[in-house]
Amino acid sequence: MRPGHSQLAALLLACVVSMGASCDRARTSEPGASATSEPTPAMKGERIEQLPGVDITQLTEHEVATWTDLVNEQLSPCGEPMSVARCVAQKHGCRACLPSARYLTRLVLEGYDKATIEQQFKGRFGAETKRDFAIDASKVRGSPMAPITLVEFSDFQCPYCAAAHPELERVLREHEGRVKLVFKHYPLPSHTRAPYASRAAEAAARQGKFWEMANQLFANQRALEDTDLMRYAEAIGLDMERFRADYASDAVAQAVAADRAEGEKVKIEGTPTLYVNGRKLDEPFKALPAYLAEELQL
């Protein structure tokens, strides 16, 4: 028996929360998903096997060995010529060293192999992996002064994006004043009505109601024809004459294209894709709360 619409929505939400799935590709950064790589040469100096402020009591003996290798091999996230372990042990001025050591601990505890953890660490702390994105204030939710900026590349016709939408709203509520969310249009070629839905949301943004329209679009993904979009615009109280003009305008089409161009520049492979303070979240969606807690310590 085929699941009903409500059952399907629940299944998709479970996928997003537990697996980090996406439209066009499934995330591969699950524990053990990466092939092993050549070990990184250990930093010079005495090997450090315990760190103040880092709890490794839940790790197995094998995991402790992996953790010890990692903290002694990975460089300080502040770019100093010393390992994470030495930076923490000697209490150097790099504020990010202790959180980065705890980050390595979490990844080991969650079952990632050493090569994957090395990639994750580089993605989060490497100077060359941080990205800057243009921010349109009309597509921002949360405090403008929040220390953490989430940039989401999303597609209104993608079921995984719809499932992630309420989860991101929950994250904003739980981190009020500390996290803001920036929406970026990334309509996928396989979703023929997604560009039009993006244009409708962009047109609504010109009347200060981007998020109200986004809520309508994600809630009604199977009804995104022009007549449906006009109906949603009326439902959220837009000036319809202005909305129709904006919806058909080159300026709105160009705004959607500009967002997608930013995504193409950073080689987005699927939606939703999330960046946290300019760093791509390459962990399952369920890791976001822990990731944010770590980010607030940096």
C-alpha positions in Angstrom: 0.0 0.0 0.0 1.4 3.4 -1.0 1.8 5.9 1.9 -0.5 8.9 2.0 0.7 12.5 1.8 1.1 13.0 5.5 3.0 9.7 5.9 5.3 10.7 3.0 6.0 14.0 4.6 6.9 12.3 7.9 9.2 9.9 6.1 11.0 12.8 4.3 11.4 14.7 7.5 12.9 11.6 9.1 15.3 11.3 6.2 16.4 14.9 6.5 16.8 14.9 10.2 18.6 11.5 10.5 20.4 11.2 7.2 21.0 14.6 5.7 19.4 13.6 2.3 19.1 16.1 -0.5 17.5 16.5 -3.9 19.8 15.6 -6.8 22.3 13.7 -4.6 22.5 12.0 -1.2 25.1 13.3 1.2 28.1 10.9 1.5 29.5 12.3 4.7 28.1 9.6 6.9 30.4 7.8 9.3 32.7 5.5 7.3 31.6 6.9 4.0 35.1 8.1 2.9 37.9 6.0 1.8 41.0 6.0 4.0 43.8 8.3 3.2 47.5 8.5 3.8 48.2 9.5 7.5 49.2 13.0 8.1 52.8 13.4 9.5 52.6 13.9 13.3 53.6 17.4 14.6 57.1 17.6 16.1 57.4 17.4 19.9 56.1 15.1 22.6 52.9 13.3 21.8 50.0 14.6 23.9 47.4 12.0 25.0 45.1 14.0 27.2 43.7 17.5 27.1 42.2 19.7 29.8 38.5 20.5 29.0 38.2 17.6 26.5 36.3 14.5 27.7 37.3 11.3 25.9 36.0 8.9 28.5 33.2 7.7 26.1 35.7 6.7 23.4 36.8 3.1 22.9 40.5 2.2 23.1 40.7 2.2 19.3 38.8 5.5 19.1 41.2 7.0 21.7 44.1 6.1 19.4 42.4 7.7 16.4 41.6 10.8 18.5 45.2 11.1 19.8 46.5 10.9 16.2 44.1 13.6 15.1 44.7 16.2 17.8 48.5 15.7 17.4 48.5 15.9 13.6 45.9 18.7 12.9 47.2 22.2 13.0 45.8 24.9 15.2 42.7 26.4 13.5 44.2 29.9 14.1 47.0 29.1 11.6 49.7 28.8 14.3 52.6 26.4 13.6 51.5 23.9 16.3 49.1 21.0 16.7 45.6 21.4 18.1 46.8 19.3 21.1 49.8 21.5 21.8 47.7 24.7 21.4 45.2 23.5 24.0 47.8 22.0 26.4 49.9 25.1 26.4 46.9 27.5 26.6 47.9 29.6 23.6 45.8 32.6 22.6 43.9 30.7 19.9 40.3 30.7 21.2 39.3 28.1 18.6 41.7 25.4 19.7 39.7 23.9 22.5 36.4 23.9 20.5 38.3 22.3 17.6 39.6 19.5 19.8 36.1 18.9 21.1 34.9 18.8 17.5 37.4 16.1 16.6 36.2 14.2 19.7 32.6 14.4 18.6 33.4 13.1 15.1 35.4 10.2 16.4 32.6 9.3 18.8 30.1 9.4 15.9 32.0 6.8 14.1 33.7 8.7 11.2 36.9 7.2 9.9 40.2 9.2 10.3 40.4 10.3 6.6 36.8 11.7 6.7 37.5 13.5 9.9 40.6 15.1 8.4 38.5 16.3 5.5 35.8 17.7 7.8 38.4 19.5 9.9 39.9 21.1 6.8 36.4 22.1 5.6 35.6 23.7 8.9 38.9 25.4 9.7 40.9 25.6 6.5 41.6 29.2 5.3 40.8 28.2 1.7 37.4 26.6 2.5 35.5 29.6 3.9 33.0 31.3 1.5 31.5 34.7 1.5 27.9 35.2 0.2 25.9 38.3 -0.6 23.1 38.9 1.9 19.7 40.2 0.8 18.0 41.6 4.0 14.6 40.7 2.6 15.5 37.0 2.7 16.9 36.9 6.2 15.2 35.5 9.3 16.6 36.0 12.8 18.6 38.8 14.4 20.7 40.7 11.9 23.5 40.9 14.6 23.5 37.2 15.3 27.0 35.8 15.6 26.1 32.7 13.5 24.9 33.1 9.9 23.3 30.1 8.2 23.1 30.3 4.4 20.7 27.8 2.9 20.6 27.0 -0.9 17.1 25.6 -1.4 14.6 24.6 -4.1 10.9 25.1 -3.4 10.0 21.9 -5.3 12.5 19.8 -3.4 10.8 17.6 -0.8 13.9 17.5 1.3 14.0 21.3 1.4 10.3 21.3 2.5 11.2 18.8 5.3 14.2 20.9 6.4 12.2 24.1 6.5 10.4 23.6 9.9 13.6 22.2 11.3 15.5 25.3 10.5 12.7 27.4 12.0 13.0 25.4 15.2 16.8 26.0 15.2 16.1 29.7 14.9 13.7 29.6 17.8 16.0 27.7 20.0 19.0 30.0 19.2 17.0 33.3 19.2 19.4 36.2 18.9 22.4 33.9 18.1 21.5 32.5 14.7 20.2 34.1 11.5 19.1 32.3 8.3 19.8 33.6 4.8 17.8 32.0 2.0 19.4 31.4 -1.5 17.4 30.3 -4.5 18.8 27.2 -6.1 16.1 25.8 -8.4 17.2 22.5 -9.9 16.8 21.7 -13.6 14.8 18.6 -12.8 12.1 20.7 -11.0 10.4 22.5 -13.7 8.2 24.7 -11.5 10.9 25.6 -9.0 12.2 28.7 -11.0 8.6 30.1 -11.0 8.2 29.4 -7.3 11.4 31.2 -6.7 10.2 34.2 -8.7 7.0 34.3 -6.7 9.0 34.3 -3.4 11.3 37.0 -4.8 8.3 39.1 -5.8 6.8 38.7 -2.4 10.1 39.8 -0.8 9.7 43.1 -2.6 6.6 43.6 -0.4 8.4 42.4 2.8 6.7 39.0 2.8 9.3 36.5 1.5 9.0 34.1 4.4 5.2 34.1 4.3 5.4 33.1 0.6 8.1 30.6 1.3 5.8 28.9 3.9 3.0 28.7 1.3 5.3 27.2 -1.3 6.8 24.6 0.9 3.4 23.6 2.2 2.0 23.2 -1.3 4.8 21.8 -3.4 2.5 19.8 -5.7 0.6 23.0 -6.7 3.0 25.5 -8.1 1.3 26.6 -11.3 0.9 30.3 -12.0 -2.7 30.2 -10.8 -1.6 28.6 -7.6 1.2 31.2 -7.0 -1.3 34.0 -7.5 -3.6 32.4 -5.0 -0.8 32.2 -2.4 0.0 35.9 -3.0 -3.6 36.8 -2.3 -3.7 34.6 0.8 -0.7 36.5 2.4 -2.2 39.9 1.6 0.1 41.1 -1.2 -0.7 44.0 -3.5 -1.7 41.8 -6.5 -1.0 44.4 -9.2 2.4 45.0 -7.9 3.0 41.3 -7.4 2.1 40.3 -10.9 4.4 43.0 -12.3 7.3 42.0 -10.1 6.7 38.3 -10.8 7.1 38.9 -14.6 9.9 41.4 -14.3 13.5 40.9 -15.4 14.7 42.2 -12.0 13.1 39.3 -10.2 14.4 36.8 -12.7 17.9 38.2 -12.3 17.7 38.0 -8.5 16.9 34.3 -8.7 19.7 33.8 -11.3 22.2 35.6 -9.1 21.5 33.3 -6.1 21.9 30.3 -8.4 25.1 31.7 -9.8 26.5 31.9 -6.2 25.6 28.3 -5.7 27.2 27.2 -8.9 30.4 29.1 -7.9 30.7 27.0 -4.8 29.7 23.8 -6.8 26.4 23.1 -5.0 25.5 19.5 -5.8 22.0 19.2 -4.3 19.4 20.9 -2.1 19.2 21.7 0.7 22.8 22.7 1.2 23.7 24.7 4.3 26.7 26.9 5.1 27.5 27.9 8.7 29.5 31.1 9.0 30.8 30.5 5.5 31.6 26.8 6.0 29.7 24.1 4.3 27.9 21.7 6.7 29.1 18.3 5.4 27.5 16.4 8.2 24.0 15.0 8.5 21.3 17.5 9.3 20.9 16.0 12.8 24.4 17.2 13.7 23.4 20.9 13.3 22.6 21.6 17.0 26.0 20.2 18.1 27.8 22.1 15.3 26.1 25.3 16.3 27.0 24.8 20.0 30.6 24.4 18.9 30.4 27.4 16.7 29.3 29.6 19.5 32.5 28.7 21.4 34.8 29.8 18.6 
